Amino acid sequence: MAGYLERIDSPQDVKALSAEEAETLAQEVRELLVGTVSKTGGHLASNLGVVELTIALHRVFDTARDRLIWDVGHQSYVHKLLTGRRDRIHTLRQLGGLAGFPRREESEHDCFNTGHGSTSISTALGMAKARDLQGGNEAVVAVIGDGAMGGGLAFEALNQAGHLKTSLLVVLNDNEMSIARNVGALAGYLARIRLDPHYLRAKENFEALLGRLKRGPALLEAVERFKSGVKQLLVPGILFEELGWTYLGPIDGHDLGALTEMLGHATTLRGPVLMHVITKKGKGYSFAEEDACRFHGITPFDADSGEPDRAPSQLTFTATFGETLVRLAEQDERIVAVTAAMRDGAGLKGFAERFPQRFFDVGMAEGHAVTFAAGLAARGLRPVVAIYSTFLQRAYDQVVHDVCLQNLPVVLAVDRAGVVGEDGPTHQGAFDLSYLRHIPNLTLMAPRHLADLAAMLATALNLGTPAAIRYPRCDGGSPANGDELQPLPVGKGELLRAGSDLAYLCVGPIAAEALAAAQALAEQGLEAAVADLKFVKPLDEELVLELAGRCRRLITVEENQAAGGMGSAVLELLAAHPLAPEARVQCVGLPDRFTEHGARRLILAQLGLCAPALAERGRSLVATAQG
């Protein structure tokens, strides 16, 4: 028998369901989520936690007209199912398929592209203010998690919205905090009273009456002080109230009826409203409920057992980084680790367990993480800040102003650099070489394999000046050497293969593709040199100039935007040496557009960062030069 989900082609179909039918729809959505994500991988626990909330939002609002902004957006799968994309959900995060985050290009129901945290309230406030200036009356709603609420941008937006008194609704999806029953019941009772229009009208009339009395102003001030004191004792949302927001909640985020009713009431209130909703990550799927962290972002798995389709590799750059940092910290008590809400993802779980007093998770606040580390370094410690490449973008000014300008020994471990795959353009590590390379005092490295990463970490901690190591989300080959870690000679690359017809200059694991391309060319009578530069700054000038003089044809290869990356550094070097022989140079990297989602190997092939494409470039470059 067909279920209700199969009848949902638009949010209007969600509105047409009875309360009981909507409850059944929630069960069907959870079943489809588990079945889909078990095959495609993706963010499961967070989506299971917002099923009722998403259904309620679509029962109250018209997202073809009203504005609904999802903070981060990894929890928007349910929203996609209810807005005409059910039949394509099996393509989630696949090349050419549905994105794992909201995309304006996909649907009129996605009003803003998201992927990073703490942005939704700022966006919602801007949209709400634009509505007011243009004479509109649509609702504007932002859904933000408790983790993202800790970001500085969220507080900046809360502050301005409270000042402007602009009408908008923020739904705080709190999936970590546990609320005691008596507090929650009392808060719910107080919220219902505040929502009652009769109560609100009586309150306004009472205050107007007091104002007309002879001693009214003084009495009114006393009443306000009394009310404020009572709220501080009884209302958990006093912080938001004091910032000028109307606070509603906490509310059970899995009570569909209560959510729908409360959202409906919230639309009658003027000014900024914050609705506090308590949900459980992984709701309805026991494995995700028990281990929400593992099922937050997960690779394909067996839905019946919850086990991954294949055992996770222990030979990743992330794992090696974490293991090496523990080894180095055992030898140097000055070493501390800092991350921004990514302890496990950044490979720091082992460090946190081994050195709990020397580990700091600052929450979703990358800028603070870097400046906090600068403070640690200024007092003699050796902080290592592990942040994904795409998120380090949010801390650019702190890297420049607080670390490099003062030449402080902060090490940036830039994880997920290059093409990361299915999470798409908001998460590709496409820009770090470009936005770090030009900063004075910063040493910038990129390991080709795991042993390189271990040695580079030792090198960075030995420098006494700012350093960054960027590495991808992939396997790194053979395990790192267990012997004593020796720092590398700074600014020295490695010639991996000799040749005289052309040379590939590489950084990172993409050198393996260049080596395979060189082998293919050798079978056709062309000898291609391959060099791993290791350091993007300082560049190995001697090696680059020697290859330019001998081969005269260079192809730079990197997993970074071609503009401003390692290839640009090579061009700058050659332009600064007029006595060097003229060399033809092609820069191969990510093109001047945002890289879409899909499997890493497919994207690399699509962008020409694979052995066959590199070999063809080599043949063409040699033929052009000879012609």
C-alpha positions as CSV (number, residue, x, y, z in Angstrom):
1,M,0.0,0.0,0.0
2,A,1.4,3.4,-1.0
3,G,2.5,5.6,1.9
4,Y,2.0,9.3,2.4
5,L,5.5,10.3,1.4
6,E,4.8,9.1,-2.2
7,R,2.0,11.7,-2.4
8,I,4.2,14.6,-1.3
9,D,5.2,16.5,-4.4
10,S,5.2,20.0,-2.8
11,P,4.8,21.5,0.7
12,Q,1.1,22.1,-0.2
13,D,0.7,18.3,0.1
14,V,2.2,18.4,3.5
15,K,-0.3,21.0,4.6
16,A,-3.2,18.8,3.4
17,L,-2.4,15.9,5.7
18,S,-4.3,15.4,9.0
19,A,-2.3,15.4,12.2
20,E,-2.3,11.6,12.3
21,E,-1.2,11.4,8.7
22,A,1.7,13.8,9.4
23,E,2.9,11.6,12.2
24,T,2.9,8.6,9.8
25,L,4.8,10.7,7.2
26,A,7.5,11.4,9.8
27,Q,8.0,7.6,10.2
28,E,8.2,7.1,6.4
29,V,10.7,10.0,6.1
30,R,13.0,8.4,8.6
31,E,12.9,5.0,6.8
32,L,13.7,6.7,3.5
33,L,16.6,8.7,5.1
34,V,18.2,5.6,6.5
35,G,17.8,3.7,3.3
36,T,19.2,6.5,1.2
37,V,22.1,7.7,3.3
38,S,23.2,4.1,3.8
39,K,23.9,3.9,0.1
40,T,25.1,7.5,-0.7
41,G,26.7,8.4,2.6
42,G,26.1,11.8,4.1
43,H,24.7,13.5,7.2
44,L,22.3,11.2,8.8
45,A,21.9,11.8,12.6
46,S,21.2,15.5,12.2
47,N,18.5,14.9,9.6
48,L,16.8,12.2,11.7
49,G,16.7,14.8,14.5
50,V,14.8,17.4,12.5
51,V,12.1,15.3,10.8
52,E,9.1,16.6,12.9
53,L,10.5,20.1,12.9
54,T,10.8,20.2,9.1
55,I,7.3,18.8,8.6
56,A,6.0,21.4,11.1
57,L,7.8,24.2,9.3
58,H,6.2,23.2,6.0
59,R,2.7,22.9,7.6
60,V,2.9,26.5,8.8
61,F,5.0,28.4,6.2
62,D,5.0,28.6,2.4
63,T,8.6,28.2,1.4
64,A,7.9,29.2,-2.2
65,R,7.2,32.7,-0.7
66,D,8.4,32.7,2.8
67,R,12.2,32.6,3.4
68,L,13.6,29.5,5.2
69,I,17.3,29.5,5.8
70,W,19.1,26.4,7.1
71,D,22.2,27.1,9.1
72,V,25.1,24.9,7.8
73,G,22.4,23.1,5.8
74,H,23.5,19.5,6.4
75,Q,20.1,18.9,8.0
76,S,18.1,19.9,4.9
77,Y,17.6,16.4,3.4
78,V,14.0,16.2,4.9
79,H,13.3,19.6,3.4
80,K,14.4,18.4,0.0
81,L,12.1,15.4,0.3
82,L,9.1,17.6,1.0
83,T,9.8,20.1,-1.7
84,G,9.6,18.1,-4.9
85,R,12.9,16.3,-4.9
86,R,11.8,13.0,-3.5
87,D,12.3,11.1,-6.8
88,R,16.0,12.4,-7.0
89,I,17.0,11.7,-3.4
90,H,18.9,8.6,-4.5
91,T,21.3,10.9,-6.3
92,L,22.2,12.8,-3.1
93,R,25.8,14.0,-3.1
94,Q,26.6,12.1,-6.3
95,L,28.2,13.7,-9.4
96,G,25.4,15.6,-11.2
97,G,22.8,14.7,-8.4
98,L,21.2,16.5,-5.5
99,A,23.6,18.5,-3.3
100,G,24.0,17.6,0.3
101,F,23.3,21.2,1.3
102,P,20.6,23.8,0.2
103,R,21.1,25.1,-3.4
104,R,19.2,28.0,-4.9
105,E,19.8,26.4,-8.3
106,E,17.9,23.2,-7.3
107,S,14.6,24.6,-6.1
108,E,12.6,27.8,-5.4
109,H,12.3,26.4,-1.9
110,D,16.0,26.9,-1.2
111,C,16.4,30.6,-0.8
112,F,20.1,30.7,0.2
113,N,23.1,28.5,-0.3
114,T,24.7,27.4,3.0
115,G,27.4,25.0,4.1
116,H,29.3,26.9,6.8
117,G,27.9,27.5,10.3
118,S,26.6,30.5,12.2
119,T,25.5,32.4,9.0
120,S,21.7,31.9,9.1
121,I,20.7,34.7,11.5
122,S,22.7,37.3,9.6
123,T,21.2,36.1,6.3
124,A,17.6,36.1,7.8
125,L,18.0,39.6,9.2
126,G,19.2,40.9,5.9
127,M,16.2,39.3,4.1
128,A,13.8,40.5,6.7
129,K,15.1,44.1,6.5
130,A,14.9,43.9,2.7
131,R,11.3,42.8,3.0
132,D,10.5,45.7,5.2
133,L,12.2,48.2,2.8
134,Q,10.4,46.7,-0.2
135,G,7.0,46.6,1.5
136,G,6.6,42.8,1.6
137,N,5.0,40.7,4.3
138,E,6.6,37.2,3.9
139,A,7.9,35.4,6.9
140,V,11.6,34.9,7.4
141,V,12.8,31.9,9.4
142,A,16.3,30.7,10.3
143,V,17.0,27.3,11.7
144,I,20.2,27.1,13.6
145,G,21.8,24.4,15.8
146,D,23.1,24.9,19.3
147,G,26.7,24.4,18.0
148,A,26.4,27.0,15.3
149,M,24.7,29.4,17.8
150,G,28.1,29.5,19.6
151,G,29.8,31.2,16.6
152,G,30.6,34.8,16.8
153,L,28.6,35.7,13.7
154,A,25.4,34.4,15.2
155,F,25.9,36.7,18.3
156,E,26.6,39.7,16.1
157,A,23.3,39.1,14.2
158,L,21.4,38.5,17.4
159,N,22.7,41.8,18.7
160,Q,21.7,43.8,15.6
161,A,18.3,42.2,15.3
162,G,17.5,43.0,18.9
163,H,18.4,46.6,18.1
164,L,16.4,46.9,14.9
165,K,13.3,45.1,16.2
166,T,12.8,43.6,12.8
167,S,10.3,40.7,12.7
168,L,11.9,37.4,12.0
169,L,11.9,33.9,13.6
170,V,15.0,32.0,14.7
171,V,14.4,28.3,15.5
172,L,17.2,27.1,17.8
173,N,17.5,23.4,17.2
174,D,19.1,22.2,20.5
175,N,20.1,18.6,20.1
176,E,22.6,18.3,22.9
177,M,21.2,20.0,26.0
178,S,19.2,18.0,28.5
179,I,16.4,20.0,30.1
180,A,15.1,18.8,33.5
181,R,11.4,18.1,33.5
182,N,10.3,20.7,36.0
183,V,12.3,23.5,34.3
184,G,11.0,22.5,30.9
185,A,7.4,22.3,32.0
186,L,7.5,25.6,33.8
187,A,9.2,27.3,30.8
188,G,6.6,25.8,28.5
189,Y,3.9,27.1,30.7
190,L,5.3,30.6,30.7
191,A,5.8,30.5,27.0
192,R,2.1,29.5,26.5
193,I,1.0,32.4,28.7
194,R,3.2,34.9,26.7
195,L,1.7,33.6,23.5
196,D,-1.9,34.1,24.6
197,P,-3.2,37.2,22.8
198,H,-5.6,38.0,25.6
199,Y,-2.7,38.0,28.1
200,L,-0.6,40.2,25.8
201,R,-3.5,42.7,25.4
202,A,-4.2,42.7,29.1
203,K,-0.5,43.3,29.8
204,E,-0.4,46.3,27.5
205,N,-3.6,47.7,29.0
206,F,-2.3,47.3,32.5
207,E,0.9,49.2,31.7
208,A,-1.1,52.0,30.0
209,L,-3.2,52.3,33.1
210,L,-0.2,52.5,35.3
211,G,1.2,55.2,33.1
212,R,-1.8,57.4,33.6
213,L,-1.6,57.3,37.4
214,K,0.0,60.1,39.3
215,R,2.9,58.0,40.4
216,G,2.6,55.8,37.3
217,P,6.1,56.1,35.9
218,A,7.8,55.3,39.2
219,L,5.4,52.4,39.8
220,L,5.9,51.1,36.3
221,E,9.7,51.1,36.7
222,A,9.3,49.1,39.9
223,V,7.0,46.6,38.2
224,E,9.5,46.2,35.3
225,R,12.3,45.6,37.8
226,F,10.1,43.0,39.5
227,K,9.2,41.3,36.2
228,S,12.9,41.3,35.2
229,G,13.8,39.6,38.4
230,V,11.1,37.0,38.1
231,K,12.2,36.2,34.5
232,Q,15.8,35.8,35.5
233,L,14.7,33.2,38.0
234,L,12.2,31.4,35.9
235,V,12.8,32.0,32.1
236,P,15.8,30.0,30.6
237,G,15.9,32.4,27.7
238,I,16.7,35.6,29.7
239,L,19.8,36.2,27.6
240,F,17.7,36.5,24.4
241,E,15.0,38.5,26.2
242,E,17.6,41.0,27.4
243,L,18.9,41.3,23.8
244,G,15.5,42.3,22.6
245,W,14.2,38.9,21.5
246,T,10.9,37.2,22.5
247,Y,12.0,33.7,23.7
248,L,9.7,30.7,23.4
249,G,10.5,27.3,24.8
250,P,12.1,24.9,25.4
251,I,9.7,22.8,23.2
252,D,9.8,19.1,22.5
253,G,11.2,19.0,18.9
254,H,9.6,15.6,18.3
255,D,6.0,16.6,19.3
256,L,4.7,17.5,15.8
257,G,1.4,18.9,17.1
258,A,3.1,21.2,19.6
259,L,5.7,22.3,17.1
260,T,3.0,23.2,14.5
261,E,0.9,25.1,17.1
262,M,3.9,27.0,18.5
263,L,5.2,28.0,15.0
264,G,1.7,29.2,14.1
265,H,1.6,31.3,17.3
266,A,5.1,32.7,16.6
267,T,3.9,34.1,13.3
268,T,1.5,36.5,15.3
269,L,4.3,38.1,17.3
270,R,6.1,41.2,16.1
271,G,9.9,41.8,16.4
272,P,12.6,39.1,16.6
273,V,11.4,35.8,18.1
274,L,13.6,32.9,19.1
275,M,12.0,29.5,19.5
276,H,14.0,27.0,21.4
277,V,13.4,23.4,20.3
278,I,14.9,20.3,21.9
279,T,15.6,17.4,19.5
280,K,17.6,14.2,19.6
281,K,20.2,13.5,16.9
282,G,19.6,10.2,15.3
283,K,16.0,10.0,16.4
284,G,14.3,6.8,15.3
285,Y,17.4,4.8,14.3
286,S,19.0,3.1,17.3
287,F,22.5,3.0,15.9
288,A,22.5,6.8,15.2
289,E,20.9,7.6,18.6
290,E,23.7,5.6,20.4
291,D,26.5,7.1,18.3
292,A,25.3,10.4,16.8
293,C,28.9,11.5,16.3
294,R,29.7,8.6,14.0
295,F,26.5,9.0,12.1
296,H,26.8,12.8,11.8
297,G,28.7,12.5,8.5
298,I,29.0,8.8,7.5
299,T,30.2,6.8,4.5
300,P,27.9,4.2,3.0
301,F,26.9,1.5,5.6
302,D,24.7,-1.5,6.2
303,A,21.3,-0.2,7.3
304,D,20.5,-3.4,9.3
305,S,23.7,-3.5,11.3
306,G,24.8,0.1,11.2
307,E,28.3,-1.1,10.2
308,P,30.2,0.7,7.4
309,D,30.4,-1.1,4.0
310,R,34.2,-1.1,4.3
311,A,36.5,-0.7,7.3
312,P,37.8,2.9,7.6
313,S,41.4,3.2,6.6
314,Q,44.0,3.8,9.3
315,L,46.4,5.2,6.7
316,T,44.8,8.6,6.2
317,F,46.6,11.9,6.5
318,T,44.2,12.9,9.3
319,A,45.0,9.7,11.4
320,T,48.7,10.1,10.9
321,F,48.6,13.8,11.9
322,G,46.9,12.9,15.2
323,E,49.2,10.0,16.0
324,T,52.3,12.1,15.2
325,L,51.1,15.0,17.3
326,V,50.7,12.7,20.3
327,R,54.3,11.4,19.8
328,L,55.7,14.9,19.6
329,A,53.7,16.1,22.5
330,E,55.1,13.3,24.7
331,Q,58.5,14.8,24.0
332,D,57.6,18.5,24.3
333,E,55.1,19.6,27.0
334,R,54.8,23.0,25.3
335,I,52.7,21.5,22.5
336,V,49.0,22.0,22.8
337,A,46.2,21.3,20.3
338,V,43.3,23.5,19.3
339,T,40.3,22.8,17.1
340,A,36.9,24.3,16.3
341,A,34.2,21.7,17.0
342,M,36.2,19.0,15.0
343,R,38.0,16.9,17.6
344,D,37.3,13.5,15.9
345,G,37.2,14.8,12.3
346,A,40.5,16.5,12.7
347,G,42.2,13.4,14.2
348,L,42.6,14.8,17.7
349,K,40.6,12.3,19.7
350,G,43.7,10.5,20.8
351,F,45.5,13.7,21.8
352,A,42.4,14.8,23.8
353,E,42.4,11.6,25.7
354,R,46.2,11.5,26.3
355,F,46.5,15.2,27.2
356,P,43.1,16.5,28.3
357,Q,44.6,19.6,29.9
358,R,46.5,20.5,26.7
359,F,43.6,20.1,24.3
360,F,41.1,22.9,23.5
361,D,37.9,22.6,21.5
362,V,36.6,26.2,21.1
363,G,33.4,25.3,19.4
364,M,32.3,26.5,15.9
365,A,34.6,29.6,16.2
366,E,37.5,29.3,13.8
367,G,38.6,32.9,14.2
368,H,38.7,32.6,17.9
369,A,40.6,29.3,17.6
370,V,43.5,31.0,15.7
371,T,43.7,34.1,18.0
372,F,43.4,31.9,21.1
373,A,46.3,30.0,19.7
374,A,48.2,33.2,19.1
375,G,47.8,34.0,22.8
376,L,49.1,30.6,23.8
377,A,52.1,31.1,21.5
378,A,52.8,34.6,22.9
379,R,53.3,33.0,26.3
380,G,55.7,30.3,25.2
381,L,53.5,27.4,24.2
382,R,53.5,25.6,20.8
383,P,49.9,25.5,19.6
384,V,48.8,23.3,16.7
385,V,45.5,24.5,15.3
386,A,43.7,21.7,13.3
387,I,40.9,23.2,11.1
388,Y,39.6,22.1,7.7
389,S,40.7,24.2,4.8
390,T,37.3,25.5,3.9
391,F,36.7,26.6,7.5
392,L,40.1,28.2,7.9
393,Q,38.9,30.7,5.4
394,R,36.7,32.1,8.2
395,A,39.9,33.0,10.2
396,Y,41.9,34.7,7.5
397,D,42.3,38.0,9.3
398,Q,43.3,36.3,12.5
399,V,46.1,34.3,10.6
400,V,47.4,37.6,9.2
401,H,46.9,40.0,12.1
402,D,47.3,37.9,15.2
403,V,49.7,35.2,14.1
404,C,51.9,36.1,11.2
405,L,52.2,39.9,11.8
406,Q,53.7,39.0,15.2
407,N,55.7,36.1,13.8
408,L,54.2,33.7,16.5
409,P,55.0,30.0,16.4
410,V,51.4,28.8,15.6
411,V,51.1,25.7,13.4
412,L,48.1,25.5,11.2
413,A,47.1,21.9,10.4
414,V,45.0,22.4,7.3
415,D,42.9,19.3,6.9
416,R,40.6,18.4,3.9
417,A,42.7,20.4,1.5
418,G,42.1,20.0,-2.2
419,V,39.1,18.1,-3.6
420,V,37.1,16.5,-0.8
421,G,34.3,15.2,-2.9
422,E,30.6,14.7,-2.0
423,D,30.1,17.7,0.2
424,G,30.5,20.1,-2.7
425,P,31.6,23.7,-3.3
426,T,31.2,24.9,0.3
427,H,33.6,22.2,1.5
428,Q,36.2,21.8,-1.2
429,G,39.6,22.9,0.1
430,A,40.2,24.9,-3.1
431,F,41.8,28.1,-1.9
432,D,44.2,27.6,1.0
433,L,47.4,27.7,-1.0
434,S,46.2,31.0,-2.6
435,Y,45.1,32.7,0.6
436,L,48.1,31.6,2.7
437,R,51.0,31.7,0.3
438,H,51.2,35.5,0.2
439,I,51.3,36.1,3.9
440,P,54.7,37.2,5.3
441,N,56.5,35.0,7.9
442,L,54.5,31.9,7.0
443,T,56.1,28.6,5.9
444,L,53.7,26.6,3.8
445,M,54.1,22.8,3.2
446,A,52.1,20.1,1.5
447,P,53.0,16.4,2.1
448,R,53.0,13.8,-0.7
449,H,52.6,10.8,1.7
450,L,52.2,10.0,5.4
451,A,55.9,10.0,6.2
452,D,56.1,13.5,4.7
453,L,53.3,14.7,6.9
454,A,54.9,13.4,10.1
455,A,58.2,15.0,9.2
456,M,56.6,18.3,8.2
457,L,54.8,18.4,11.6
458,A,58.1,18.0,13.3
459,T,59.6,20.7,11.0
460,A,56.8,23.2,11.7
461,L,57.1,22.8,15.5
462,N,60.8,23.2,15.3
463,L,60.7,26.5,13.3
464,G,59.6,28.9,16.0
465,T,57.7,30.9,13.4
466,P,54.2,30.5,11.8
467,A,53.7,27.4,9.7
468,A,50.9,25.7,7.8
469,I,50.7,22.1,6.6
470,R,47.9,21.3,4.1
471,Y,46.8,17.8,3.4
472,P,43.8,16.1,1.8
473,R,41.0,13.8,2.8
474,C,42.3,10.5,1.4
475,D,44.6,7.6,2.0
476,G,48.3,8.5,2.2
477,G,50.0,5.3,1.1
478,S,52.4,3.5,3.4
479,P,52.4,4.2,7.2
480,A,54.8,6.9,8.5
481,N,58.2,5.7,9.7
482,G,58.1,4.9,13.4
483,D,61.7,6.1,14.0
484,E,62.6,9.4,15.5
485,L,61.0,12.3,13.6
486,Q,63.6,14.4,11.8
487,P,62.7,17.9,10.6
488,L,63.0,18.5,6.8
489,P,65.4,21.0,5.2
490,V,63.1,24.1,4.8
491,G,62.4,25.0,1.2
492,K,63.8,21.9,-0.4
493,G,61.9,19.7,-2.8
494,E,62.6,16.2,-4.2
495,L,63.2,15.1,-7.7
496,L,61.1,11.9,-8.1
497,R,61.9,11.1,-11.7
498,A,64.6,12.5,-14.1
499,G,63.7,13.7,-17.6
500,S,64.7,16.3,-20.1
501,D,61.7,16.7,-22.5
502,L,59.4,18.3,-19.9
503,A,58.9,18.5,-16.1
504,Y,55.9,18.1,-13.8
505,L,56.2,20.3,-10.7
506,C,53.8,19.0,-8.0
507,V,52.8,19.4,-4.4
508,G,50.8,16.8,-2.4
509,P,49.6,13.3,-3.3
510,I,48.6,14.5,-6.8
511,A,52.3,13.8,-7.7
512,A,51.2,10.1,-8.1
513,E,49.2,11.1,-11.1
514,A,52.1,13.0,-12.6
515,L,54.4,10.0,-12.1
516,A,51.9,7.8,-13.9
517,A,51.6,10.3,-16.7
518,A,55.4,10.4,-17.0
519,Q,55.5,6.6,-17.2
520,A,52.9,6.7,-20.0
521,L,54.9,9.3,-21.9
522,A,58.1,7.2,-21.5
523,E,56.4,4.4,-23.3
524,Q,56.0,6.8,-26.2
525,G,59.6,8.0,-26.2
526,L,59.2,11.2,-24.1
527,E,61.2,11.6,-20.9
528,A,59.3,13.7,-18.3
529,A,60.9,14.7,-15.0
530,V,58.6,14.8,-11.9
531,A,59.4,16.9,-8.9
532,D,57.7,17.1,-5.5
533,L,58.3,20.7,-4.3
534,K,57.0,19.9,-0.8
535,F,57.2,23.6,0.2
536,V,55.0,26.1,-1.5
537,K,56.7,28.8,0.5
538,P,59.6,29.1,0.5
539,L,59.8,27.5,-2.9
540,D,62.8,25.4,-3.9
541,E,64.1,28.0,-6.4
542,E,67.2,26.0,-7.3
543,L,65.2,22.9,-8.3
544,V,62.6,24.9,-10.3
545,L,65.2,26.9,-12.2
546,E,67.3,23.8,-12.9
547,L,64.3,22.0,-14.4
548,A,63.3,25.1,-16.3
549,G,66.7,25.3,-17.9
550,R,67.0,21.6,-18.7
551,C,63.4,20.8,-19.8
552,R,62.2,24.2,-21.0
553,R,58.6,22.9,-20.6
554,L,57.0,22.9,-17.2
555,I,53.6,21.7,-16.0
556,T,52.6,22.7,-12.5
557,V,50.1,20.3,-10.8
558,E,48.2,21.1,-7.7
559,E,44.8,20.5,-5.9
560,N,44.2,24.2,-5.4
561,Q,42.6,27.0,-7.4
562,A,45.1,27.6,-10.2
563,A,44.9,31.4,-9.6
564,G,47.4,32.3,-6.8
565,G,48.5,28.8,-6.0
566,M,51.8,26.9,-6.4
567,G,51.8,27.4,-10.2
568,S,51.6,31.2,-9.7
569,A,54.6,31.0,-7.4
570,V,56.6,29.2,-10.1
571,L,55.6,31.9,-12.7
572,E,56.6,34.6,-10.3
573,L,59.9,33.0,-9.7
574,L,60.7,32.6,-13.5
575,A,59.6,36.2,-14.1
576,A,62.0,37.4,-11.5
577,H,65.0,35.7,-13.1
578,P,65.4,37.3,-16.6
579,L,68.7,35.4,-17.1
580,A,66.9,32.1,-16.8
581,P,66.1,30.5,-20.1
582,E,62.6,31.1,-21.4
583,A,60.3,28.2,-20.4
584,R,56.8,27.4,-21.5
585,V,54.7,26.9,-18.4
586,Q,51.2,25.4,-18.0
587,C,49.5,25.7,-14.6
588,V,47.1,22.8,-13.9
589,G,44.8,23.2,-10.9
590,L,41.2,23.8,-10.1
591,P,39.5,26.1,-12.6
592,D,38.1,29.5,-12.0
593,R,34.7,28.2,-10.8
594,F,33.4,26.5,-7.7
595,T,34.0,22.7,-7.8
596,E,30.8,20.8,-7.5
597,H,30.0,17.7,-5.4
598,G,30.8,14.1,-6.4
599,A,33.3,11.3,-5.8
600,R,36.9,12.6,-5.5
601,R,38.3,10.4,-8.2
602,L,35.5,11.5,-10.7
603,I,36.0,15.1,-10.0
604,L,39.8,14.9,-10.4
605,A,39.3,13.1,-13.7
606,Q,36.7,15.7,-14.8
607,L,39.1,18.6,-14.0
608,G,42.0,17.0,-15.8
609,L,43.9,16.2,-12.6
610,C,44.5,12.6,-13.5
611,A,47.3,10.7,-15.3
612,P,45.7,10.4,-18.8
613,A,44.9,14.1,-18.9
614,L,48.3,15.1,-17.6
615,A,50.0,12.9,-20.1
616,E,48.0,14.4,-22.9
617,R,49.0,17.9,-21.7
618,G,52.6,16.8,-21.7
619,R,52.4,15.5,-25.3
620,S,50.7,18.6,-26.5
621,L,53.1,20.9,-24.8
622,V,56.1,19.2,-26.3
623,A,54.5,19.1,-29.8
624,T,53.7,22.8,-29.6
625,A,57.2,23.7,-28.6
626,Q,58.7,21.7,-31.4
627,G,56.3,23.1,-33.9
